[in-house]
Amino acid sequence: MDEPDRDAAPASLPAPGRTLEELGLAVAPRDHPLAYPGAWPAESGLLVGDRLLPLTQLVHEDRVPVLAVGSNACPGQLRRKLAESGITTPLPLVKTRVTGLGVGVSAHISRMGYVSASPFAAPGTVRELFLTWLDAAQLAAVDASEGVPLPDGNYRRAWLPAPHVRIELADGRTLPGAFAYVNRRGVLHDGTGTPRRHGDQRTLITELLIASPRLRELCGDTPERFCARVRSDPALSARGTLLFAQEKLVTASGLERYGGHAR
């Protein structure tokens, strides 16, 4: 599931009625894997079809809060996922300040052709993440896109409670917790056992290919070939995922103790 660098220039949220295309938020990594995680908005907004409108209500008690650490914060990706299930209901995206989570590299290769993001425990780490407030149908659709609740799916939806994970809204309020999609296998490490930070997709794939002759043989020697091969042959994602484990590139996320129970 990678998030944009904090130093990168974010997309702006102008007046109501602007489309995702006009805002530069329309590209879905499911269609363009090297664009992963896709563009994130600059501010909270309400996704309505192909438009992102201003949002004033930060808490939605009748919906389920799910933190986005990768492409689920990209309006274009969300629109694509929901459209596949015929869902057009509005979806609030709320910008939050989160303490206690890092964004790592999932220990699997997605069939979409990218290496996605997954959270890991990082006490004291502070970063901005988007919180999606999902209704029942939206939650089912996003769950399905993450392989939840399939026993062989890549992710499980875990409830991350306060104070272990602190989620602060723009008005200063904090939440009792939120869900997040946590990789079942763990995350990739940086060579020292420390979780690797997710970054630019092209750079990430390039570095993984340089470090592993077996991965180059399996998936190609450039990011473009990697994405094309994986998307054309679903078996490669499973073989590449197994290779991560075989080459001892995987470490625990530190979030294994958190279950799927909410507030």
Secondary structure, DSSP 4 states (H G I P E B T S, - for coil): -----TTSPPBP--STT-BHHHHT----TTT-GGGTT-PPBSS-EEEETTEEEE------TTSEEEEESSGGG-HHHHHHHHHHTT--S-EEEEEEEEEEEEEEEBSS--TTSS--EEEEEEEEEEEEEEEEEE-HHHHHHHHHHTT-S-TT-SEEEEEEETTTSEEE-TTS-B-SEEEEEEESS-EEB-SSSSBPBP--HHHHHHHHHHH-HHHHHHH-SSHHHHHHHHHH-HHHHHHHHHHHHHTT-EE--S-TT--S---
